[in-house]
Amino acid sequence: MIEILTGSALNTVQDLGRTGFMNLGISHGGAMDRLAMAHGNILLGNPPDAAGIEVAFFPFRLRFHAPTSFALTGARTTARLDDLALPPDWAMTAQAGQTLSLGTPTCGARAYVSFAGGLDVPIKLGSRSTDLKGGFGGFQGRALQRGDRLDCLPADGAPPLPPHGFGLARRTILPAREDALHIRVLPAAEYASFTTGAQHRFVTQDWQVSARANRAGYQFDGTAPLALSRPLNLFSHGIVPGTVQVPPAGMPIVQMADANTCGGYPKIATVIAPDLRLLAQAPVGTTVRFVAVTHAEAVAAVRDDARALADLSRSIGALRGTLAIRPHPVSTRPS
């Protein structure tokens, strides 16, 4: 069992989301950075859809009430288990009474805490993820609050971790605060309805993630709005995570994990799936540059991501199976 020591309206139980219900107005949801959550589950030998905690508000603290193996992935934080500093992308076993604390991220925006076996919360519509708009799923359909206690499912068949834990040899890519984040996009249905100047500005000017950014969507600020070549009257129609809409003010909005399931704003582009998780890790104020790619390039990027994840799963599984793991040194200094 774990106990939440710091509450927030932003920290929730998530898994890989729920599929097949957008026609009912239910968002896909799930982890904003699906790759980070997948890495945590791979480190622990969990099923791919095991539920963990998405942390978007810091500092965050929880207490273990029983020996529990856990993994930290996603944003780089000053993470500690009691007084022991933990490296990024790391898995180890906590003892009863120990406290895990995550400080403000130095890189990225969302951290993930995964647990051996996954969190034991009810499955709703095929998923354990929290749907804040609908008020269901996760832990009582809401964000985690101080004093909440959650159990973990049995971690059947997973061998024990080395005493000091182990982590990913290759760190997860996160957006650097000082650099422009390049996000690859494909043209969307109404792309041709924007002026030539707007099409050019969309992929050449810098955009900043505005304070109006959350799990539903990221709105951007730029120096010049995007204009249509002629007025459009669109009926509300289906949209998905990654859709880039342009409201009348001309500043783009990228739909994220909790995207609306329908909308009537014209769509200029779609963020490709591998880059949507990068955008989810971009803090407010991050400079973003959209980069046009071909359909073939987008498909290749998706396949590369899937291949890398499968390779990682096989290699970590082999290491865990033999415990032939050389632990990384763990410093007692702040990470």
Phi, psi and chi 1 to 4 in degrees:
 res  aa     phi    psi   chi1   chi2   chi3   chi4
   1 MET       -  143.4  174.9 -177.8  -73.7      -
   2 ILE  -120.2  154.0   62.7  166.9      -      -
   3 GLU  -124.7  129.6  178.4 -176.3   -1.7      -
   4 ILE   -79.3  128.1  -54.1  -59.3      -      -
   5 LEU  -104.5  -16.0  -59.1 -179.2      -      -
   6 THR  -133.4  128.8   52.5      -      -      -
   7 GLY  -103.4  162.0      -      -      -      -
   8 SER  -168.0  157.3  148.3      -      -      -
   9 ALA   -79.1   -1.0      -      -      -      -
  10 LEU  -111.8  -15.4  -55.9  178.4      -      -
  11 ASN   -95.0  122.7  -59.1  -25.5      -      -
  12 THR  -139.1  161.4   54.0      -      -      -
  13 VAL   -79.6  129.2  173.3      -      -      -
  14 GLN  -139.6  154.3  -62.4  -66.3  -19.2      -
  15 ASP  -129.0 -146.4   58.1   14.5      -      -
  16 LEU   -85.0    4.4  -63.6 -177.2      -      -
  17 GLY    97.0  176.9      -      -      -      -
  18 ARG  -116.7  137.5   47.5 -178.1   54.0   88.0
  19 THR  -116.7  154.5   57.8      -      -      -
  20 GLY    91.2   10.0      -      -      -      -
  21 PHE  -126.0    9.1  -62.7   97.9      -      -
  22 MET   -65.1  -26.5  -64.8 -172.2   73.3      -
  23 ASN   -67.6  -15.0   61.9  -41.2      -      -
  24 LEU  -100.0    6.8  -58.7  178.2      -      -
  25 GLY    83.9   16.7      -      -      -      -
  26 ILE  -104.1  122.1  -62.9  172.0      -      -
  27 SER   -65.6  158.7  -59.5      -      -      -
  28 HIS   -65.1  -43.8 -177.2  -81.0      -      -
  29 GLY    64.0 -150.5      -      -      -      -
  30 GLY    83.4 -176.1      -      -      -      -
  31 ALA   -59.4  135.9      -      -      -      -
  32 MET   -66.4  -39.0  -69.4  -86.7  -81.9      -
  33 ASP  -108.0   88.1 -174.7  -13.7      -      -
  34 ARG   -64.2  -32.6  -68.1  164.4   57.6   87.6
  35 LEU   -66.3  -42.6 -174.5   63.0      -      -
  36 ALA   -62.5  -42.9      -      -      -      -
  37 MET   -65.8  -39.3  174.6  153.4  -83.5      -
  38 ALA   -62.4  -40.0      -      -      -      -
  39 HIS   -62.4  -41.0  -77.2  172.0      -      -
  40 GLY   -61.6  -43.2      -      -      -      -
  41 ASN   -68.2  -36.1  -77.0  -32.2      -      -
  42 ILE   -64.8  -43.5  -72.7  171.8      -      -
  43 LEU   -58.6  -32.8  -76.5  169.9      -      -
  44 LEU   -95.2   -5.0  -65.7  169.3      -      -
  45 GLY    73.0   25.6      -      -      -      -
  46 ASN   -81.3  161.6  -78.0  -16.2      -      -
  47 PRO   -60.3  151.0  -19.3   30.3      -      -
  48 PRO   -57.9  -29.2  -22.0   32.4      -      -
  49 ASP   -97.9   17.5   58.4  -10.7      -      -
  50 ALA   -63.6  142.5      -      -      -      -
  51 ALA   -89.6  142.2      -      -      -      -
  52 GLY  -137.4 -161.8      -      -      -      -
  53 ILE  -111.8  128.2  -61.9  175.4      -      -
  54 GLU   -93.9  120.6  179.4  177.4  -89.0      -
  55 VAL  -107.2  116.3 -177.1      -      -      -
  56 ALA  -120.1   -4.5      -      -      -      -
  57 PHE  -126.2  127.6 -176.6   83.4      -      -
  58 PHE  -125.3  156.8  -58.0   84.4      -      -
  59 PRO   -70.6  156.2   25.9  -33.5      -      -
  60 PHE  -128.5  138.1  173.4   77.1      -      -
  61 ARG  -139.2  144.4  -63.0  171.2   65.2 -120.6
  62 LEU  -144.1  157.7   63.6   80.5      -      -
  63 ARG  -118.2  139.4  179.2 -179.9  -66.4  120.8
  64 PHE   -91.1  131.3  -63.8   92.8      -      -
  65 HIS  -105.5    4.3  -73.8  -86.7      -      -
  66 ALA  -157.4  155.9      -      -      -      -
  67 PRO   -56.2  125.8  -24.9   35.2      -      -
  68 THR  -144.6  129.7  -53.1      -      -      -
  69 SER   -82.9  138.2  -66.3      -      -      -
  70 PHE  -142.3  165.0   68.8   94.5      -      -
  71 ALA  -135.6  144.5      -      -      -      -
  72 LEU  -113.5  125.0  -61.6  176.9      -      -
  73 THR  -140.5  176.9   53.7      -      -      -
  74 GLY    87.6 -138.0      -      -      -      -
  75 ALA   -55.9  146.1      -      -      -      -
  76 ARG   -79.5  120.5  -54.8  -74.4 -174.9  -97.0
  77 THR  -128.5  165.2   69.0      -      -      -
  78 THR   -82.1   89.5   49.6      -      -      -
  79 ALA   -97.2  139.3      -      -      -      -
  80 ARG  -141.4  142.1  -70.3 -178.1  172.7  -84.9
  81 LEU  -108.0  105.2 -176.7   64.1      -      -
  82 ASP    55.1 -117.1  -71.9  -16.3      -      -
  83 ASP   -99.5    4.7  -66.5  -32.6      -      -
  84 LEU   -91.2  119.8 -179.7   68.0      -      -
  85 ALA   -73.4  138.2      -      -      -      -
  86 LEU  -113.7  137.9  -57.7  176.9      -      -
  87 PRO   -72.8  167.0  -12.4   27.3      -      -
  88 PRO   -68.2  159.0  -12.8   26.1      -      -
  89 ASP    49.9   57.4  -63.4  -36.7      -      -
  90 TRP  -128.5  145.5 -164.1 -102.9      -      -
  91 ALA  -127.8  138.2      -      -      -      -
  92 MET  -159.9  179.5   69.0 -179.7  -55.7      -
  93 THR  -110.5  127.9  -60.6      -      -      -
  94 ALA   -95.7  150.4      -      -      -      -
  95 GLN   -98.7  161.2  -58.3  -55.6  -46.1      -
  96 ALA   -56.6  133.4      -      -      -      -
  97 GLY    95.0  -14.0      -      -      -      -
  98 GLN   -77.7  152.7  -71.2 -168.2  -67.1      -
  99 THR  -118.1  131.2  -62.8      -      -      -
 100 LEU  -100.5  130.4  175.0   67.0      -      -
 101 SER  -130.0  138.3   59.0      -      -      -
 102 LEU  -120.9  121.3  -54.5 -178.1      -      -
 103 GLY   -86.4 -177.6      -      -      -      -
 104 THR   -60.2  133.1  -58.0      -      -      -
 105 PRO   -61.5  141.8  -23.1   33.6      -      -
 106 THR   -93.0  -15.0   56.9      -      -      -
 107 CYS  -157.5  131.4 -172.7      -      -      -
 108 GLY    88.8  178.1      -      -      -      -
 109 ALA  -130.3  -20.2      -      -      -      -
 110 ARG  -132.0  127.8  -71.5  174.7  168.6   81.4
 111 ALA  -106.8  156.4      -      -      -      -
 112 TYR  -127.9  131.6  -67.5   84.4      -      -
 113 VAL  -112.9  114.7 -172.2      -      -      -
 114 SER  -105.6  154.9  -55.7      -      -      -
 115 PHE  -130.3  142.7  -54.7   90.1      -      -
 116 ALA   -56.5  124.8      -      -      -      -
 117 GLY    91.1  -24.9      -      -      -      -
 118 GLY    86.4  158.3      -      -      -      -
 119 LEU   -71.0  139.5  -67.8  175.2      -      -
 120 ASP   -93.0   81.9 -174.2    8.1      -      -
 121 VAL  -121.2  156.5  -65.1      -      -      -
 122 PRO   -61.9  146.6  -21.3   32.6      -      -
 123 ILE   -84.5  123.0  -63.9  176.0      -      -
 124 LYS  -121.2  118.1  -58.2  -70.1 -174.3 -179.2
 125 LEU    54.1   44.7  -61.1  178.9      -      -
 126 GLY    80.1   10.0      -      -      -      -
 127 SER  -149.8  154.2  170.1      -      -      -
 128 ARG   -99.5    3.8  -69.8 -175.5  167.6   89.9
 129 SER   -71.6  153.2   61.6      -      -      -
 130 THR   -84.9  126.3  -51.9      -      -      -
 131 ASP  -105.7   97.5 -172.4  -47.2      -      -
 132 LEU   -67.6  -34.3  -67.9  173.8      -      -
 133 LYS   -66.7  -41.7  -69.2 -173.7  -65.4 -177.0
 134 GLY   -86.0  -14.8      -      -      -      -
 135 GLY    69.3   37.6      -      -      -      -
 136 PHE  -143.8  170.0   67.8   92.7      -      -
 137 GLY    79.3  176.8      -      -      -      -
 138 GLY    58.7 -140.1      -      -      -      -
 139 PHE   -99.0  101.6 -174.8   78.0      -      -
 140 GLN    58.5   25.9  -60.6  179.4    8.2      -
 141 GLY    68.1   23.2      -      -      -      -
 142 ARG  -143.6  174.8   58.4  169.9  172.7   77.6
 143 ALA   -70.9  158.7      -      -      -      -
 144 LEU   -75.1  139.7  -64.0  172.7      -      -
 145 GLN  -121.2  159.2  -59.8  175.0    1.4      -
 146 ARG   -58.7  133.0 -178.7  177.2 -179.7  178.6
 147 GLY    95.8  -11.4      -      -      -      -
 148 ASP   -63.7  139.5  -72.3  -16.4      -      -
 149 ARG  -123.2  130.2  -65.5 -166.8  175.0 -160.5
 150 LEU  -127.2  140.4  -62.4   89.2      -      -
 151 ASP   -94.5  161.2  -70.1  -42.1      -      -
 152 CYS  -109.8  149.2  -64.5      -      -      -
 153 LEU   -73.6  157.8  -67.0  162.6      -      -
 154 PRO   -60.3  138.4  -21.1   32.1      -      -
 155 ALA   -97.2   67.9      -      -      -      -
 156 ASP   -66.7  130.2  -63.5  -29.7      -      -
 157 GLY    83.0   -5.9      -      -      -      -
 158 ALA   -85.1  123.8      -      -      -      -
 159 PRO   -67.4  155.6   23.5  -32.1      -      -
 160 PRO   -65.0  153.5   24.9  -34.6      -      -
 161 LEU   -80.8  155.8  -59.4  179.7      -      -
 162 PRO   -58.5  156.6  -21.9   32.6      -      -
 163 PRO   -53.3  -40.3  -25.9   33.3      -      -
 164 HIS   -98.2    8.7  -65.4  -67.8      -      -
 165 GLY    78.2 -173.3      -      -      -      -
 166 PHE  -158.4  166.3   73.0  102.5      -      -
 167 GLY  -144.6 -173.9      -      -      -      -
 168 LEU   -77.9  130.4  -59.2  179.2      -      -
 169 ALA   -67.6  -31.0      -      -      -      -
 170 ARG  -110.4  115.3 -172.6  174.7 -177.6  178.4
 171 ARG   -67.1  147.2  -59.8  -63.4 -174.1 -143.2
 172 THR   -66.8  136.9  -53.0      -      -      -
 173 ILE   -71.8  130.9  -63.6  173.7      -      -
 174 LEU  -130.6  153.5  -68.1  169.3      -      -
 175 PRO   -68.5  133.7   21.0  -30.3      -      -
 176 ALA   -83.3  136.1      -      -      -      -
 177 ARG   -62.5  -32.8  -67.7  175.8 -177.1  -92.1
 178 GLU   -85.6  -10.8   63.9  -86.0   11.5      -
 179 ASP  -109.7  154.2  -61.0  -32.1      -      -
 180 ALA   -70.5  135.6      -      -      -      -
 181 LEU   -90.0  120.9  176.9   61.1      -      -
 182 HIS   -90.3  121.1  -71.8 -171.8      -      -
 183 ILE  -117.7  120.9  -62.3  -64.8      -      -
 184 ARG   -82.0  138.6  -68.0  168.2  -70.1 -177.6
 185 VAL  -136.5  156.5  -64.3      -      -      -
 186 LEU  -112.2  150.3  -68.7  168.0      -      -
 187 PRO   -65.1  143.4   22.1  -31.9      -      -
 188 ALA  -106.6 -174.3      -      -      -      -
 189 ALA   -57.9  -40.6      -      -      -      -
 190 GLU  -100.3   16.8  -73.8   76.9   50.7      -
 191 TYR   -53.9  -44.4  175.4   79.8      -      -
 192 ALA   -68.9  -13.2      -      -      -      -
 193 SER   -84.4   -7.6  -62.8      -      -      -
 194 PHE   -89.0  153.1  -71.9   85.4      -      -
 195 THR   -63.9  158.3   65.3      -      -      -
 196 THR   -58.3  -38.3  -57.6      -      -      -
 197 GLY   -64.0  -41.1      -      -      -      -
 198 ALA   -66.0  -42.2      -      -      -      -
 199 GLN   -58.9  -41.5  -65.6  170.8    2.0      -
 200 HIS   -68.9  -45.3  178.1   72.3      -      -
 201 ARG   -64.4  -34.4  -76.9 -166.5  -61.0  -84.7
 202 PHE   -56.6  -38.0  178.2   66.1      -      -
 203 VAL  -105.8    3.3  -66.0      -      -      -
 204 THR  -118.6  -29.1   56.1      -      -      -
 205 GLN   -88.6  156.2   81.1  171.3   14.4      -
 206 ASP   -80.6  140.4  -71.7  -19.2      -      -
 207 TRP  -119.5  145.2  -59.0   93.9      -      -
 208 GLN  -113.1  135.5  -79.5   71.5   45.3      -
 209 VAL   -64.9  119.7  177.4      -      -      -
 210 SER   -84.0  173.4   77.7      -      -      -
 211 ALA   -68.5  -12.6      -      -      -      -
 212 ARG   -90.2   63.2  -60.0  173.5  -61.4  -79.8
 213 ALA  -132.5  125.6      -      -      -      -
 214 ASN  -151.9 -168.7   52.5   41.5      -      -
 215 ARG   -64.4  -23.4  -78.1 -174.7   53.2   88.2
 216 ALA   -80.5  -41.0      -      -      -      -
 217 GLY  -169.6  155.7      -      -      -      -
 218 TYR  -111.0  120.5  -85.6   25.6      -      -
 219 GLN   -97.5  143.7 -175.1  162.0  -19.1      -
 220 PHE  -115.0  150.2  -69.5   84.3      -      -
 221 ASP  -109.1  139.7  -67.5  -32.3      -      -
 222 GLY  -144.4  171.6      -      -      -      -
 223 THR   -77.6  -25.4   55.0      -      -      -
 224 ALA  -138.1  133.4      -      -      -      -
 225 PRO   -72.4  163.9   25.9  -32.7      -      -
 226 LEU   -98.4  124.4  -56.5  176.9      -      -
 227 ALA  -111.1  147.6      -      -      -      -
 228 LEU   -83.1  152.0  -67.5  164.9      -      -
 229 SER   -76.7  -21.0   57.4      -      -      -
 230 ARG  -156.3  155.0   57.2 -177.5  176.2   81.9
 231 PRO   -62.9  143.2  -20.4   32.0      -      -
 232 LEU  -123.3  135.4  -72.3  179.4      -      -
 233 ASN  -115.5   99.5  -68.0  -45.4      -      -
 234 LEU  -104.3  136.5  -59.8  174.8      -      -
 235 PHE   -70.4  153.6  -68.9  108.2      -      -
 236 SER   -59.9  137.7  -72.8      -      -      -
 237 HIS  -144.6  168.1   49.9  -86.2      -      -
 238 GLY   -66.9  138.7      -      -      -      -
 239 ILE  -133.8  162.3   53.9  176.5      -      -
 240 VAL  -135.2  165.4  -64.1      -      -      -
 241 PRO   -54.3  134.8  -28.9   37.0      -      -
 242 GLY   102.5  -19.4      -      -      -      -
 243 THR   -61.4  133.0  -60.8      -      -      -
 244 VAL  -106.4  106.1 -174.1      -      -      -
 245 GLN   -97.9  155.0  -63.1  177.0  -67.6      -
 246 VAL  -127.2  103.8 -177.9      -      -      -
 247 PRO   -69.5  175.1  -10.3   22.9      -      -
 248 PRO   -56.2  -29.7  -28.5   35.6      -      -
 249 ALA   -68.5  -15.5      -      -      -      -
 250 GLY    88.8    5.6      -      -      -      -
 251 MET  -101.8  125.5  -63.9  -63.1  159.8      -
 252 PRO   -68.2  151.3   23.3  -31.3      -      -
 253 ILE  -126.4  127.9  -61.5  173.1      -      -
 254 VAL   -99.9  123.0  176.9      -      -      -
 255 GLN   -72.4  134.7  -64.2  -67.6  -41.3      -
 256 MET  -110.8 -158.0  -58.3  -60.6  -75.2      -
 257 ALA   -56.1  -42.8      -      -      -      -
 258 ASP   -92.9   35.9  -73.9   -8.3      -      -
 259 ALA   -55.0  146.8      -      -      -      -
 260 ASN   -58.5  150.1  -64.9  -44.5      -      -
 261 THR   -89.9  -10.2   56.0      -      -      -
 262 CYS  -151.6  158.4   63.4      -      -      -
 263 GLY  -170.7  165.4      -      -      -      -
 264 GLY  -118.7    2.6      -      -      -      -
 265 TYR   -74.7  147.2  -66.7  139.3      -      -
 266 PRO   -64.5  147.2   18.6  -29.2      -      -
 267 LYS  -109.5  122.7  -53.5  175.5  -65.4  -62.6
 268 ILE   -95.3  -26.6 -167.8  169.9      -      -
 269 ALA  -161.8  174.3      -      -      -      -
 270 THR  -135.4  126.9  -58.8      -      -      -
 271 VAL   -73.1  132.1  175.2      -      -      -
 272 ILE   -71.2  150.9   70.0  171.3      -      -
 273 ALA   -55.4  -44.7      -      -      -      -
 274 PRO   -60.8  -25.2  -25.2   36.4      -      -
 275 ASP   -95.4  -11.9  -73.4    7.6      -      -
 276 LEU   -65.9  -35.4 -163.3   58.7      -      -
 277 ARG   -70.0  -30.7   54.5   92.1   30.7 -170.1
 278 LEU   -65.1  -42.8  -80.9  176.5      -      -
 279 LEU   -62.7  -37.1 -167.2   54.9      -      -
 280 ALA   -63.3  -22.8      -      -      -      -
 281 GLN   -94.6    6.3  -69.8  -72.3    6.9      -
 282 ALA   -89.8  117.6      -      -      -      -
 283 PRO   -69.3  165.2  -13.7   28.1      -      -
 284 VAL   -55.4  135.8  170.4      -      -      -
 285 GLY    95.6  -11.3      -      -      -      -
 286 THR   -62.0  136.8  -62.0      -      -      -
 287 THR   -84.1  130.5  -62.6      -      -      -
 288 VAL  -123.4  137.3  170.5      -      -      -
 289 ARG  -120.8  120.1  177.5   72.9   62.5   86.4
 290 PHE   -81.0  136.4  -66.5  108.9      -      -
 291 VAL  -123.4  121.8  179.1      -      -      -
 292 ALA   -75.5  134.4      -      -      -      -
 293 VAL  -130.1  166.6  -65.1      -      -      -
 294 THR   -86.4  166.3   65.3      -      -      -
 295 HIS   -60.2  -41.3 -178.4  -92.9      -      -
 296 ALA   -62.9  -39.8      -      -      -      -
 297 GLU   -66.7  -37.6  -70.8  170.1  -30.3      -
 298 ALA   -65.4  -44.9      -      -      -      -
 299 VAL   -61.8  -41.8  170.6      -      -      -
 300 ALA   -62.4  -38.9      -      -      -      -
 301 ALA   -65.4  -41.6      -      -      -      -
 302 VAL   -63.7  -43.4  170.9      -      -      -
 303 ARG   -66.3  -37.7  -71.9  175.8  174.3  168.4
 304 ASP   -62.8  -42.3  -73.3  -15.1      -      -
 305 ASP   -62.1  -45.7 -100.0   19.9      -      -
 306 ALA   -64.6  -40.2      -      -      -      -
 307 ARG   -65.8  -43.1 -171.3  178.7  -58.4  112.2
 308 ALA   -64.0  -38.6      -      -      -      -
 309 LEU   -67.8  -41.4 -161.8   60.3      -      -
 310 ALA   -64.9  -40.6      -      -      -      -
 311 ASP   -63.7  -42.3  -70.1  -15.0      -      -
 312 LEU   -63.4  -43.0  177.7   65.2      -      -
 313 SER   -60.5  -42.8 -177.0      -      -      -
 314 ARG   -65.7  -44.0  -78.3 -168.7  -65.5  -90.5
 315 SER   -69.4  -42.3   61.0      -      -      -
 316 ILE   -67.1  -38.8  -67.0  -65.4      -      -
 317 GLY   -60.7  -41.7      -      -      -      -
 318 ALA   -65.8  -40.7      -      -      -      -
 319 LEU   -65.7  -43.4  -71.3  171.4      -      -
 320 ARG   -65.7  -37.1  -75.7 -178.2   57.6   87.2
 321 GLY   -64.3  -31.0      -      -      -      -
 322 THR  -105.5  -10.9   60.2      -      -      -
 323 LEU    57.2   25.3  -73.4 -177.1      -      -
 324 ALA   -86.2   64.7      -      -      -      -
 325 ILE  -119.4  128.5  -59.6  164.8      -      -
 326 ARG   -92.9  109.1 -177.2  177.2 -178.7 -179.2
 327 PRO   -63.4  143.7  -18.6   30.8      -      -
 328 HIS   -73.2  150.0  -65.6 -117.5      -      -
 329 PRO   -65.2  140.3   23.5  -33.0      -      -
 330 VAL  -111.8  120.5  179.3      -      -      -
 331 SER   -88.6  151.4  170.8      -      -      -
 332 THR   -92.7   -0.1   55.9      -      -      -
 333 ARG   -86.5  157.8  -64.0  174.8  -63.8  173.7
 334 PRO   -57.4  137.3  -23.1   32.3      -      -
 335 SER   -84.0      -   54.7      -      -      -
